[in-house]
Structure formats: C-alpha cells, structure tokens
Amino acid sequence: MFRFSDRGSAVAEFVLVLLPLIGLATATNTVAHFAFTKSMLRQITYEAAAHASEPDVTREEVEAVVSKKIVSQLGEYNYQLDLVAGNRTVSSAITLEPKALNPVLALVSPTLEVSAHAIAFSY
C-alpha cells in the first residue's frame, strides 16, 4: 500500500537543492578569486614602488615590469599605474578593473585600488 503523502518528484527536489548550491559555490569562488587577486596586486604594487625607487630607472621600465607581472600572475586585466616621485619617497598605485568569473557577479565586483610607498635610493 502506498502512502500518498510521500510521493514527490526526485527531479524537482534535485533541482531545488542544486540551484542554491551552485549559487553558493559561485559566490565562494568569486570571493576567493577577489582575495587572491588583491593580495597578488598588493605584492606587484610593492615591487613596483621598490623598483621605481632605484636610481636610473625610467617610468617605462617600471610599466613594462608591472605589465609583465600582471599578465603572468593574474591574466589579462585593464589596469592603471600611477607613479609619484616625492623628495625622498616613491609612491605607486595600481587600479585594476573588475573581472569576475561570472558575468552577473562582474556587475557587483569592486574596482581594486592598491598603493605602496618606498624610500628613494640616492647614491
């Protein structure tokens, strides 16, 4: 004898469980990707400030190094590099445009802005 209250669709239950899990996995992956990108960008910015603080280094050399590191460590991104040479310090700032793994999450992904400072060497 069948109990009519236990009848249901396994496919419908599977879909109702799977959809929130896919959303949760996508959101978790996007947050992890954002954290990784920010930490790598922070490291690249510090290295750019240290490289720019060395004597006889041109802005074009620093931009080439930053471009190479961003492409090799993060992939193809649109970015902007700002170098400001002060009296005894050099400041570098990189602004990275958002690139999310999911096009819907790209709308809410923030623009990353990281800055770093280094003491200028003078020999």
DSSP file (Angstrom, degrees, kcal/mol; ACC not computed):
  #  RESIDUE AA STRUCTURE BP1 BP2  ACC     N-H-->O    O-->H-N    N-H-->O    O-->H-N    TCO  KAPPA ALPHA  PHI   PSI    X-CA   Y-CA   Z-CA
    1    1 A M              0   0    0      0, 0.0     2,-0.3     0, 0.0     0, 0.0   0.000 360.0 360.0 360.0 135.8    0.0    0.0    0.0
    2    2 A F        -     0   0    0      2,-0.0     2,-0.7     3,-0.0     3,-0.0  -0.654 360.0-138.3 -93.2 144.5    1.3    3.4   -1.0
    3    3 A R    >   -     0   0    0     -2,-0.3     3,-1.1     1,-0.1     4,-0.3  -0.911  11.0-156.7 -98.7 118.6    1.3    6.5    1.2
    4    4 A F  G >  S+     0   0    0     -2,-0.7     3,-0.8     1,-0.2    -1,-0.1   0.703  85.6  66.5 -70.7 -19.6    0.3    9.4   -0.9
    5    5 A S  G 3  S+     0   0    0      1,-0.2    -1,-0.2    -3,-0.0    -3,-0.0   0.713  97.9  54.1 -76.1 -18.6    2.0   12.0    1.3
    6    6 A D  G <  S+     0   0    0     -3,-1.1     2,-0.2     2,-0.0    -1,-0.2   0.462  81.9 110.0 -93.0  -1.3    5.4   10.7    0.4
    7    7 A R    <   +     0   0    0     -3,-0.8     2,-0.3    -4,-0.3    -3,-0.0  -0.543  40.4 133.9 -77.8 139.2    5.1   10.9   -3.3
    8    8 A G        -     0   0    0     -2,-0.2     2,-0.7     0, 0.0     3,-0.1  -0.961  57.0 -84.7-167.2 178.2    7.1   13.6   -5.0
    9    9 A S     >  -     0   0    0     -2,-0.3     4,-2.0     1,-0.2     5,-0.2  -0.878  22.4-162.2-102.9 118.9    9.4   14.3   -7.9
   10   10 A A  H  > S+     0   0    0     -2,-0.7     4,-2.3     1,-0.2    -1,-0.2   0.842  93.6  55.5 -66.0 -33.1   13.0   13.4   -7.3
   11   11 A V  H  > S+     0   0    0      2,-0.2     4,-2.3     1,-0.2    -1,-0.2   0.923 107.7  47.7 -66.6 -43.7   13.9   15.7  -10.3
   12   12 A A  H  > S+     0   0    0      1,-0.2     4,-2.4     2,-0.2    -2,-0.2   0.906 113.3  47.7 -64.7 -41.6   12.2   18.7   -8.8
   13   13 A E  H  X S+     0   0    0     -4,-2.0     4,-1.5     2,-0.2    -1,-0.2   0.892 110.5  52.4 -66.5 -38.4   13.8   18.1   -5.4
   14   14 A F  H  X S+     0   0    0     -4,-2.3     4,-2.6     2,-0.2    -2,-0.2   0.922 111.7  45.8 -62.1 -44.4   17.2   17.7   -7.0
   15   15 A V  H  X S+     0   0    0     -4,-2.3     4,-2.3     1,-0.2    -2,-0.2   0.899 110.1  53.8 -66.0 -41.1   16.8   21.0   -8.9
   16   16 A L  H  < S+     0   0    0     -4,-2.4    -1,-0.2     1,-0.2    -2,-0.2   0.786 116.2  39.1 -66.7 -26.5   15.6   22.8   -5.8
   17   17 A V  H  X S+     0   0    0     -4,-1.5     4,-1.2    -5,-0.2    -2,-0.2   0.829 115.4  52.1 -86.5 -37.0   18.7   21.7   -3.9
   18   18 A L  H  X S+     0   0    0     -4,-2.6     4,-2.4    -5,-0.2     5,-0.2   0.878 100.2  60.3 -71.6 -39.1   21.2   22.1   -6.7
   19   19 A L  H  X S+     0   0    0     -4,-2.3     4,-2.0     1,-0.2    -1,-0.2   0.922 107.4  43.2 -61.2 -47.5   20.4   25.7   -7.7
   20   20 A P  H  > S+     0   0    0      0, 0.0     4,-2.5     0, 0.0    -1,-0.2   0.874 113.1  54.0 -65.6 -32.9   21.2   27.2   -4.3
   21   21 A L  H  X S+     0   0    0     -4,-1.2     4,-2.4     2,-0.2    -2,-0.2   0.883 107.7  49.6 -67.4 -36.4   24.4   25.1   -4.1
   22   22 A I  H  X S+     0   0    0     -4,-2.4     4,-2.4     2,-0.2    -1,-0.2   0.917 112.1  48.5 -66.2 -42.6   25.5   26.3   -7.5
   23   23 A G  H  X S+     0   0    0     -4,-2.0     4,-2.3    -5,-0.2    -2,-0.2   0.905 112.4  48.6 -62.3 -41.5   24.9   29.9   -6.4
   24   24 A L  H  X S+     0   0    0     -4,-2.5     4,-2.4     2,-0.2    -2,-0.2   0.909 112.1  48.3 -65.6 -42.8   26.8   29.3   -3.2
   25   25 A A  H  X S+     0   0    0     -4,-2.4     4,-2.3     2,-0.2    -2,-0.2   0.899 112.4  49.0 -65.1 -40.4   29.8   27.7   -5.0
   26   26 A T  H  X S+     0   0    0     -4,-2.4     4,-2.2     2,-0.2    -2,-0.2   0.917 112.6  47.2 -65.7 -43.1   29.9   30.5   -7.5
   27   27 A A  H  X S+     0   0    0     -4,-2.3     4,-2.2     2,-0.2    -2,-0.2   0.905 113.0  48.9 -65.3 -41.6   29.8   33.2   -4.8
   28   28 A T  H  X S+     0   0    0     -4,-2.4     4,-2.3     1,-0.2    -2,-0.2   0.912 111.7  49.2 -64.0 -42.6   32.5   31.4   -2.7
   29   29 A N  H  X S+     0   0    0     -4,-2.3     4,-2.3     1,-0.2    -2,-0.2   0.882 110.6  50.7 -64.5 -38.6   34.7   31.1   -5.8
   30   30 A T  H  X S+     0   0    0     -4,-2.2     4,-2.3     2,-0.2    -2,-0.2   0.900 110.3  48.7 -67.4 -40.8   34.3   34.7   -6.7
   31   31 A V  H  X S+     0   0    0     -4,-2.2     4,-2.3     2,-0.2    -2,-0.2   0.908 112.9  48.1 -65.6 -41.5   35.2   35.9   -3.1
   32   32 A A  H  X S+     0   0    0     -4,-2.3     4,-2.4     2,-0.2    -2,-0.2   0.902 111.9  49.7 -65.0 -40.5   38.3   33.6   -3.1
   33   33 A H  H  X S+     0   0    0     -4,-2.3     4,-2.5     2,-0.2    -2,-0.2   0.891 110.6  50.5 -65.0 -39.5   39.3   34.9   -6.6
   34   34 A F  H  X S+     0   0    0     -4,-2.3     4,-2.4     2,-0.2    -2,-0.2   0.915 111.2  47.9 -63.8 -44.0   38.9   38.5   -5.4
   35   35 A A  H  X S+     0   0    0     -4,-2.3     4,-2.1     2,-0.2    -2,-0.2   0.910 113.4  47.6 -65.0 -42.4   41.1   37.9   -2.3
   36   36 A F  H  X S+     0   0    0     -4,-2.4     4,-2.4     2,-0.2     5,-0.2   0.926 112.5  49.1 -63.3 -45.0   43.8   36.2   -4.4
   37   37 A T  H  X S+     0   0    0     -4,-2.5     4,-2.4     1,-0.2    -2,-0.2   0.897 111.1  49.9 -63.0 -41.1   43.8   39.0   -6.9
   38   38 A K  H  X S+     0   0    0     -4,-2.4     4,-2.2     2,-0.2    -1,-0.2   0.907 111.5  47.6 -66.4 -41.2   44.0   41.7   -4.3
   39   39 A S  H  X S+     0   0    0     -4,-2.1     4,-1.8     2,-0.2    -2,-0.2   0.899 114.1  46.8 -68.3 -39.0   46.9   40.0   -2.5
   40   40 A M  H  X S+     0   0    0     -4,-2.4     4,-2.3     2,-0.2    -2,-0.2   0.899 112.2  50.7 -68.2 -39.0   48.8   39.5   -5.8
   41   41 A L  H  X S+     0   0    0     -4,-2.4     4,-2.3    -5,-0.2    -2,-0.2   0.878 107.7  53.6 -65.5 -37.5   48.1   43.1   -6.8
   42   42 A R  H  X S+     0   0    0     -4,-2.2     4,-2.2     2,-0.2    -1,-0.2   0.917 109.6  48.0 -62.2 -42.9   49.4   44.3   -3.5
   43   43 A Q  H  X S+     0   0    0     -4,-1.8     4,-2.3     1,-0.2    -2,-0.2   0.915 111.8  49.3 -64.2 -43.2   52.7   42.4   -4.0
   44   44 A I  H  X S+     0   0    0     -4,-2.3     4,-2.1     1,-0.2    -1,-0.2   0.882 110.4  51.6 -63.8 -38.0   53.1   43.8   -7.5
   45   45 A T  H  X S+     0   0    0     -4,-2.3     4,-2.2     2,-0.2    -1,-0.2   0.905 109.7  48.7 -66.8 -41.9   52.4   47.3   -6.3
   46   46 A Y  H  X S+     0   0    0     -4,-2.2     4,-2.3     1,-0.2    -2,-0.2   0.919 112.3  48.8 -63.1 -42.7   55.1   47.0   -3.6
   47   47 A E  H  X S+     0   0    0     -4,-2.3     4,-2.5     1,-0.2    -2,-0.2   0.865 109.5  52.6 -65.9 -34.8   57.6   45.6   -6.1
   48   48 A A  H  X S+     0   0    0     -4,-2.1     4,-2.5     2,-0.2    -1,-0.2   0.907 109.9  48.1 -66.5 -41.2   56.8   48.5   -8.5
   49   49 A A  H  X S+     0   0    0     -4,-2.2     4,-1.2     2,-0.2    -2,-0.2   0.912 113.7  47.1 -65.0 -41.6   57.4   51.1   -5.8
   50   50 A A  H  < S+     0   0    0     -4,-2.3     4,-0.5     1,-0.2    -2,-0.2   0.900 114.1  47.2 -66.7 -39.9   60.7   49.4   -4.8
   51   51 A H  H >< S+     0   0    0     -4,-2.5     3,-1.0     1,-0.2    -2,-0.2   0.895 111.5  50.6 -68.4 -39.4   61.8   49.1   -8.5
   52   52 A A  H 3< S+     0   0    0     -4,-2.5    -1,-0.2     1,-0.2     5,-0.2   0.738 102.5  62.3 -70.4 -22.2   60.9   52.8   -9.2
   53   53 A S  T 3< S+     0   0    0     -4,-1.2    68,-2.2    -5,-0.2    -1,-0.2   0.625  82.8  98.6 -80.2 -11.6   62.9   53.9   -6.1
   54   54 A E  S X  S-     0   0    0     -3,-1.0     3,-0.8    -4,-0.5     2,-0.0  -0.447  85.0-101.7 -73.6 148.9   66.1   52.6   -7.6
   55   55 A P  T 3  S+     0   0    0      0, 0.0    -1,-0.1     0, 0.0     3,-0.1  -0.361  99.7  19.0 -70.4 152.3   68.3   55.2   -9.3
   56   56 A D  T 3  S+     0   0    0      1,-0.2     2,-0.5    -4,-0.1    -2,-0.0   0.794  87.3 134.0  60.7  33.8   68.4   55.4  -13.1
   57   57 A V    <   -     0   0    0     -3,-0.8    -1,-0.2    -5,-0.2     2,-0.2  -0.959  44.1-146.4-112.6 128.3   65.1   53.5  -13.6
   58   58 A T     >  -     0   0    0     -2,-0.5     4,-1.7     1,-0.1     5,-0.1  -0.478  23.1-115.3 -90.4 163.3   62.7   55.1  -16.0
   59   59 A R  H  > S+     0   0    0      1,-0.2     4,-2.6     2,-0.2     5,-0.2   0.867 115.7  57.8 -62.7 -37.3   58.9   55.0  -15.8
   60   60 A E  H  > S+     0   0    0      1,-0.2     4,-2.1     2,-0.2    -1,-0.2   0.867 104.4  51.5 -63.4 -37.0   58.7   52.9  -19.0
   61   61 A E  H  > S+     0   0    0      2,-0.2     4,-2.1     1,-0.2    -1,-0.2   0.917 111.1  47.3 -65.6 -42.5   60.9   50.2  -17.4
   62   62 A V  H  X S+     0   0    0     -4,-1.7     4,-2.6     1,-0.2    -2,-0.2   0.919 111.9  50.5 -65.1 -42.9   58.6   50.1  -14.3
   63   63 A E  H  X S+     0   0    0     -4,-2.6     4,-2.6     1,-0.2    -1,-0.2   0.880 109.8  51.0 -62.5 -38.0   55.5   50.0  -16.5
   64   64 A A  H  X S+     0   0    0     -4,-2.1     4,-2.2     2,-0.2    -1,-0.2   0.911 111.9  46.5 -65.8 -41.8   57.0   47.1  -18.5
   65   65 A V  H  X S+     0   0    0     -4,-2.1     4,-2.3     2,-0.2    -2,-0.2   0.921 114.1  47.6 -66.3 -43.6   57.8   45.1  -15.4
   66   66 A V  H  X S+     0   0    0     -4,-2.6     4,-2.7     2,-0.2     5,-0.2   0.922 112.2  49.7 -63.5 -44.3   54.3   45.8  -13.9
   67   67 A S  H  X S+     0   0    0     -4,-2.6     4,-2.2     1,-0.2     5,-0.2   0.916 111.6  48.5 -61.1 -43.5   52.6   44.8  -17.1
   68   68 A K  H  X S+     0   0    0     -4,-2.2     4,-2.3     1,-0.2    -1,-0.2   0.906 113.6  46.8 -63.6 -41.8   54.6   41.6  -17.4
   69   69 A K  H  X S+     0   0    0     -4,-2.3     4,-2.5     2,-0.2     5,-0.4   0.893 111.3  50.4 -70.1 -39.2   53.9   40.6  -13.7
   70   70 A I  H  X>S+     0   0    0     -4,-2.7     4,-2.4     1,-0.2     5,-1.5   0.929 114.3  44.6 -64.5 -43.3   50.1   41.4  -14.0
   71   71 A V  H  <5S+     0   0    0     -4,-2.2     4,-0.3    -5,-0.2    -2,-0.2   0.912 117.8  43.7 -67.4 -41.2   49.8   39.3  -17.2
   72   72 A S  H  <5S+     0   0    0     -4,-2.3    -2,-0.2    -5,-0.2    -1,-0.2   0.841 126.2  29.7 -75.4 -31.5   51.9   36.4  -15.8
   73   73 A Q  H  <5S+     0   0    0     -4,-2.5    -3,-0.2    -5,-0.2    -2,-0.2   0.779 137.0  17.0 -99.1 -29.3   50.3   36.3  -12.3
   74   74 A L  T  <5S-     0   0    0     -4,-2.4     2,-0.2    -5,-0.4    -3,-0.2   0.677  96.2-126.9-117.7 -25.4   46.8   37.5  -12.8
   75   75 A G      < -     0   0    0     -5,-1.5     2,-0.7    -4,-0.3    -1,-0.3  -0.653  60.2 -14.5 105.2-167.3   46.0   37.3  -16.5
   76   76 A E  S    S+     0   0    0     -2,-0.2     2,-0.3    -5,-0.1    -5,-0.1  -0.632  75.4 155.3 -79.1 112.8   44.7   39.9  -18.9
   77   77 A Y        -     0   0    0     -2,-0.7     2,-0.6     2,-0.0    -2,-0.1  -0.950  45.5-119.6-132.7 153.2   43.3   42.8  -16.9
   78   78 A N        +     0   0    0     -2,-0.3    19,-2.7    19,-0.2     2,-0.3  -0.852  48.6 163.8 -88.2 126.7   42.8   46.5  -17.6
   79   79 A Y  E     -A   96   0A   0     -2,-0.6     2,-0.4    17,-0.2    17,-0.2  -0.924  32.6-143.8-141.8 165.1   44.8   48.5  -15.1
   80   80 A Q  E     -A   95   0A   0     15,-1.9    15,-2.4    -2,-0.3     2,-0.5  -0.998  12.9-156.3-133.4 129.3   46.2   51.9  -14.5
   81   81 A L  E     -A   94   0A   0     -2,-0.4     2,-0.5    13,-0.2    13,-0.2  -0.911   7.0-170.8-108.3 128.8   49.6   52.5  -12.9
   82   82 A D  E     -A   93   0A   0     11,-2.9    11,-2.2    -2,-0.5     2,-0.5  -0.981   1.9-173.6-119.7 122.0   50.4   55.8  -11.1
   83   83 A L  E     -A   92   0A   0     -2,-0.5     2,-0.5     9,-0.2     9,-0.2  -0.965   1.4-176.2-115.1 128.8   53.9   56.6  -10.0
   84   84 A V  E     -A   91   0A   0      7,-2.8     7,-3.1    -2,-0.5     2,-0.7  -0.978  10.8-156.7-127.1 117.7   54.6   59.7   -7.9
   85   85 A A  E     -A   90   0A   0     -2,-0.5     5,-0.2     5,-0.2     2,-0.1  -0.844  17.3-176.1 -96.2 117.2   58.2   60.5   -7.1
   86   86 A G        -     0   0    0      3,-3.3    -1,-0.0    -2,-0.7     0, 0.0  -0.075  46.1 -77.8 -93.0-161.9   58.5   62.7   -4.0
   87   87 A N  S    S-     0   0    0      1,-0.1     3,-0.0    -2,-0.1    -2,-0.0   0.937 122.4  -6.9 -68.2 -47.6   61.5   64.2   -2.3
   88   88 A R  S    S+     0   0    0     31,-0.0    32,-3.2    30,-0.0     2,-0.3   0.364 127.7  63.9-128.3   0.7   62.7   61.0   -0.7
   89   89 A T  E     - B   0 119A   0     30,-0.3    -3,-3.3    28,-0.0     2,-0.4  -0.867  59.4-148.3-127.1 159.9   59.9   58.6   -1.4
   90   90 A V  E     -AB  85 118A   0     28,-3.0    28,-2.2    -2,-0.3     2,-0.4  -0.998  14.4-161.1-125.8 130.0   58.3   56.9   -4.4
   91   91 A S  E     -AB  84 117A   0     -7,-3.1    -7,-2.8    -2,-0.4     2,-0.4  -0.911   5.7-171.9-111.1 137.9   54.6   56.1   -4.4
   92   92 A S  E     -AB  83 116A   0     24,-2.8    24,-2.8    -2,-0.4     2,-0.4  -0.986   2.7-177.5-127.2 142.2   53.0   53.6   -6.7
   93   93 A A  E     -AB  82 115A   0    -11,-2.2   -11,-2.9    -2,-0.4     2,-0.5  -0.999   6.3-165.3-139.2 134.4   49.3   52.9   -7.1
   94   94 A I  E     -AB  81 114A   0     20,-2.7    20,-2.3    -2,-0.4     2,-0.5  -0.982   2.7-163.1-122.3 129.3   47.6   50.4   -9.3
   95   95 A T  E     -AB  80 113A   0    -15,-2.4   -15,-1.9    -2,-0.5     2,-0.5  -0.960  10.7-163.7-111.2 123.9   43.9   50.5  -10.2
   96   96 A L  E     -AB  79 112A   0     16,-3.0    16,-1.9    -2,-0.5   -17,-0.2  -0.925  15.3-131.3-114.2 127.3   42.5   47.2  -11.5
   97   97 A E        -     0   0    0    -19,-2.7   -19,-0.2    -2,-0.5    14,-0.1  -0.459  38.7 -95.2 -72.8 147.8   39.2   47.0  -13.3
   98   98 A P        +     0   0    0      0, 0.0     2,-0.3     0, 0.0    -1,-0.1  -0.326  39.9 177.8 -68.9 145.0   36.9   44.1  -12.2
   99   99 A K        -     0   0    0     -3,-0.1     2,-0.2     6,-0.1     7,-0.0  -0.829  11.6-171.2-145.2 101.5   36.9   40.8  -13.9
  100  100 A A        -     0   0    0     -2,-0.3     6,-0.1     2,-0.1   -70,-0.0  -0.562  31.8-127.0 -96.4 159.7   34.6   38.3  -12.4
  101  101 A L  S    S+     0   0    0     -2,-0.2    -1,-0.1   -75,-0.1     3,-0.0   0.750 101.7  48.1 -73.5 -24.2   34.3   34.6  -13.2
  102  102 A N  S  > S-     0   0    0      1,-0.1     4,-1.2   -76,-0.1     3,-0.3  -0.972  80.2-138.6-119.3 129.6   30.5   35.1  -13.7
  103  103 A P  H  > S+     0   0    0      0, 0.0     4,-0.5     0, 0.0    -1,-0.1   0.822 105.0  53.9 -59.3 -30.9   29.2   37.9  -15.8
  104  104 A V  H >4 S+     0   0    0      1,-0.2     3,-1.0     2,-0.2     4,-0.4   0.907 108.9  48.0 -68.8 -40.3   26.4   38.6  -13.3
  105  105 A L  H >> S+     0   0    0     -3,-0.3     4,-0.8     1,-0.2     3,-0.7   0.669  96.2  73.7 -74.7 -15.7   28.9   38.9  -10.5
  106  106 A A  H 3< S+     0   0    0     -4,-1.2    -1,-0.2     1,-0.2    -2,-0.2   0.778  89.1  61.9 -65.5 -24.9   31.0   41.3  -12.6
  107  107 A L  T << S+     0   0    0     -3,-1.0    -1,-0.2    -4,-0.5    -2,-0.2   0.798 111.7  35.0 -70.8 -28.1   28.4   43.9  -12.0
  108  108 A V  T <4 S+     0   0    0     -3,-0.7    -1,-0.2    -4,-0.4    -2,-0.2   0.429  89.3 112.8-106.6  -0.8   28.9   43.9   -8.3
  109  109 A S     <  -     0   0    0     -4,-0.8     2,-0.1    -3,-0.2    -9,-0.1  -0.565  65.3-128.8 -73.8 131.9   32.7   43.3   -8.3
  110  110 A P        -     0   0    0      0, 0.0     2,-0.4     0, 0.0    -1,-0.1  -0.373  18.2-105.9 -80.1 159.5   34.6   46.3   -6.9
  111  111 A T        -     0   0    0    -13,-0.1     2,-0.4   -14,-0.1   -14,-0.2  -0.702  36.9-129.8 -79.3 132.5   37.5   48.0   -8.6
  112  112 A L  E     -B   96   0A   0    -16,-1.9   -16,-3.0    -2,-0.4     2,-0.4  -0.727  26.3-178.5 -89.3 130.7   40.7   47.2   -6.8
  113  113 A E  E     +B   95   0A   0     -2,-0.4     2,-0.4   -18,-0.2   -18,-0.2  -0.981   5.8 172.7-129.5 119.6   43.0   50.1   -5.8
  114  114 A V  E     -B   94   0A   0    -20,-2.3   -20,-2.7    -2,-0.4     2,-0.3  -0.980   6.7-172.8-128.7 137.5   46.3   49.4   -4.1
  115  115 A S  E     -B   93   0A   0     -2,-0.4     2,-0.3   -22,-0.2   -22,-0.2  -0.940   2.8-178.9-130.0 155.3   49.1   51.8   -3.2
  116  116 A A  E     -B   92   0A   0    -24,-2.8   -24,-2.8    -2,-0.3     2,-0.3  -0.967  11.5-148.8-147.8 159.6   52.6   51.4   -1.9
  117  117 A H  E     -B   91   0A   0     -2,-0.3     2,-0.3   -26,-0.2   -26,-0.2  -0.953  11.1-177.1-132.3 149.5   55.5   53.6   -0.9
  118  118 A A  E     -B   90   0A   0    -28,-2.2   -28,-3.0    -2,-0.3     2,-0.4  -0.989  32.4-109.6-144.1 150.7   59.3   53.1   -1.0
  119  119 A I  E     -B   89   0A   0     -2,-0.3   -30,-0.3   -30,-0.2     2,-0.2  -0.682  40.0-119.6 -81.0 129.9   62.2   55.2    0.1
  120  120 A A        -     0   0    0    -32,-3.2     2,-0.3    -2,-0.4   -66,-0.2  -0.500  22.3-133.1 -74.5 134.6   64.1   56.5   -2.9
  121  121 A F        -     0   0    0    -68,-2.2     2,-0.4    -2,-0.2    -1,-0.1  -0.636  21.4-174.4 -83.8 142.4   67.8   55.4   -3.1
  122  122 A S              0   0    0     -2,-0.3   -68,-0.0     1,-0.1   -69,-0.0  -0.936 360.0 360.0-139.9 117.9   70.4   58.1   -3.9
  123  123 A Y              0   0    0     -2,-0.4    -1,-0.1     0, 0.0    -2,-0.0   0.422 360.0 360.0 -99.2 360.0   73.9   57.0   -4.4
